[in-house]
C-alpha cells in the first residue's frame, strides 16, 4: 500500500501537498469557527465562493473575456471565489441582524441563495455546470506547484498571527466581553477574522471543492474539542489531527482507487463519531458509578 502511494508521488505530488497544507490551514482557522459556534457560517461562505465561480464562468462566456489578450481565466475565477467568500463572511459574521431576522436566518439565506443561484447561472452551460458540480463534489486533482506555495505561505501567516497574538486570539474565541473590557476592538477583530476566513475558503474552493474545504474547516476542530477542553491545546491538536488523517486518507484512496477528498472527510466524520461515542460512554460510566 505504501509502495503504491510512493510510486504515485511524481504524478500527484502537488495534489498531495496541496491537500495536506489545506488540511492544516483550514483546521487551524476552523478552531475559531467552532469555538465561536459559527459552524454553519463555514458552509455558507464555501457555497458563496461557488456562486462567485459560477458568476465568473458566466461572465467569461457572456462577455467573451477568454478572447481578450492577457486574460487568465483561472486567476479571474479564483479572484471571484475569494471576493464572494469574503463578502459572505463579512455579512454573516456581523453581530447585527437585518430587519427582524436572526443571525442564523441570515446565514441560512446566504447558503440557500448562493446554492440555487450558482446552478441557475450555469444551467445552460455544460462546461460551467460541470465545473460547479466538480466544486460541490470536491476534487483535488489539478493542484499546481503555485497552489502549494500559496497554501504554504498562508499557513505561515496564520501561524504567525496565532502565535504573535495568542492572548488576543484566545479572548476573541472564548470571551468577547472580556475582550472588550481589556480594550480590544471586538468589531475590528470580528471583521478581520471574517475577511481572513473568506480569503482562505475562497482560495481553497478552486482547488479542493466544498466538501474538503468545509470538512477540514470544522471536523478536526470538533474532534479536538471533544478530546480536550483547553483551547490552547485544540489549536495544535486540530491541525495535527487534520494532517494525519489526510495523509492516511490519501494513502487509502490511492490504494483502493477512491477520491482522496471524500475518503479523508469520511475518515474525519468517523473519528468525530468515535469521540461522541467516547463521551457518551464516559458520561454513562460516571452516572452509574456509586456515589461516595
N, C-alpha and C positions, 0 to 999 in steps of 0.2 A: 504493500500500500504506500509506504513512504517512498520507496524507489520510484514508483509510478508518478507520484507527485513531483519528485525532484526532476524526473525526465521531462515533465511539462513546464518546468520553470522558464526555459528560454522562450517559450511561446507565450506564456501567460504571466510573466513576472510583473508587468505593470498592473495587471488586473489584481494580482495577489497583494502587491504592496499598497495599491490604492485602497483596496478593501480593508486592509488591516489599519492603515492610517485613518481611514474614515471611522472605523470602529472605535479607535482611540479618541479621535477628535469629538465625535458626536456623543459618545458616552460620558466624556468629561464634562461637556457642556450640558448634557442631559441631567446631571446631578442637580443643577439649579432648577430645571423644569420640574423634576419630581419633587424636590424639596419645597417648592412654592406651589405644589399641587396644580400645575398647569399642563398636565399631560395632553389634554385634548388640543391645546394650542399647537403642540408639535405636529399633529397630523393635519390641522387646519393650515398651518404655514407650508407644510410639504405639498398639500393639494393646491395652494395658491401658486406655488412655484410651477406646478404642472400647468396651471392656467397661463402663466407667463410664457412658457414654452409654446403652448398651443397658439397663443396670440402671435408670438413671434413667427411661427410657421405660417400662419395666415397672412401676416404682413409680407413675408418673403415671397409668397405665391402671388398675393393680390397686387403688390407694388412692383413685382419683378426685380426685387433687390439682388437676387443672385446674379444678375447680369451686370451689375454695377462694378466697375473696376475697383479692386482693392477691398471689396466687401467680403467678410468672413462669416458665413452662416453660423458656424459653431460658436464663435465668440459672441455673436449677436444673440443667439438663443440662451447662452449662459448668462449674458447680461440681463435679459428679460426674466430669466428664472430668479436671479438674485434680487432684482428690483421688486418683483411681485412678492417674493418671500419676505423681504424686509418690510414692505408696506403692510402685508398681512400681520407680521409680527408686531409692528408698531400699533396697528389698530386693535389687535386682540389683547395686547399687554396693557392697554390703558386701564386705569382704575375706574374711570367714569363709564357710565352706561349711556346708550343712545336712546332718547325717549324714555319709555318705561320698561325697556327690555333689560334683562340681566346680562352680566358679562358672559355667562355660559351661552345664552341665546345668541349673542353677537358672534362668539367663536363658532357656534354651530352654523350660523348663517354664512360665515366666510367659507367653511368647509363645503357646505352643500352648493353654494353659488359657484365656487371655483370648480367643483367636481362636475357639475352639469354643464356650465358654460364652456369648459375646456373641450368636452366631447362635441358640443354643438359647433364650435369653431372649426373643427377639423373633420366633421362628419362626412363631408363630400370630397375629402382629400385622402385618397388611400395611403399616401406616404405619411401625411400628418397624423391620421388615425393610428397607423402602425407605430409611429413614434410615441404617441401618448399612451397607447396600450403597453409599449415596452417600459415606459416610465412607471406605470401603475403596477406592472408585474415584477419589475426590478431585474436588471441585468448589468453585471459589472464588466462584461465584455466590451472592449473598445477604449478602456482606460489607456492613457499615454504616459510617457515619461514626464510631460509637463504637469499632468494631474498629480503624479507622485510628489513632485517638488512643491506644487501648490498646497496640497494637503499637509505635507511636512512642515511648510512654513506657517500655515495656520495653526497647526498643533503646537509649534514652538511659541507662537504669540499667545495662544491660550494658556499654556503652562506658565509663561512669564507673567501674565496678568494674575492668574490664580495665586502664584507664589508671592508676587510682589504686594498684592492687596488681599492676602488671605483673610485678615481680620475683617475687612470691609465686605468681602465676598461671603463670609460666614454669617455676618449680621444681615446682609441682603437676603440670604437664603432662609434664615431661621427667625429673625426678629426684626421686622420692619419698624416697629415702634421704637425699639432701642436704637436702630439705625438713625432715625430722625433725632432722637434725644442726644446722640453724640455728635450731631452736626452734619451728618451725611445727607446729601440731597437725594431723597428717595425717588423723586420723579426722574432725575437725570440718570440714576442707576437703572431704573426700570426701562427707560428708553434705550440706553446704551446696551443693556443685556438683550433687549428685544431685537435691536438692529444687528447685533453680533449673531444671535440665533438665526435671524433671517438670512444673513450672509452665508453662514455655514450650511444651512439647509439648501439654499439656492445653488451653491457650487457643488454640493454633493448629489443633488437630484439628477443633474445631467449625466452623471457617471453611474450612480448606483440605483436610482429609481426610488419610488415612495416606500416600498416595503423595507428595504435595507436601511434607508435613512431613518424612518420613524422607529423601526425596530431597535436600532443601536442607540437612538436618542433616549428611549425610555426603559427598555428591558434591563440593560445592565445596571442602571441606577436603581431600579426597583429591586433587583436581586440583591445588590449590595445593601440597600436599605433594610431588607428583611434579614440579612445576615449580621448586621451590626447597627448600633444606634448612634454611633459617633459620626457626625457628618464629615469630620476631617478624614476619618478612615474611608468613608464612602467615596471621597474624591479620588483616592488612589485605587480602591478596590474595584470600582465600577469599570474604569478603563482597562485595568489589568484583566478582569474577567471578560470584557468585550473582546479584547485582542486574543486572549487564549481560546475562547470559544470560536472566534472567526478562523483561527488557524486550524483548529480541529474540523470545523465545518468545511473549509476549503479542501482539506485532505480527503474527507469522506465524500464530498461532492465529486472530486476528481476520480476517486476510486469507483464509485457507483454510477458515475455519469449523470449526476443531478445538478441543477442550477445552484451555484455556491451561495447566492444571496438567500434563497429560500431555505437551503439547508442550515445556514447559520442562524437565521431568525427562528427556525423550528427548534434548534437546539437551545437557543436562549429562552424560548417560550417554555420548553420542558424544564429547564433549570429554574425558571420562576415558579412554575407549578410545584416543583420539588421543595422550594423554600416555603411556599404556602402550606404544603403538607407537613413539613417540618415544624412550622409554627403552630399548626393545629394540633399536632401530636404533643408538642411541648406544653401547650395550654391545657390539653386534656390530662396529661400526667400531673401537672401542678394542681388542677382542680380536684383530681382523685386522690391526691396524696393526703394521708391522715394529718389532721390539724394537731399541732402541739398543745 
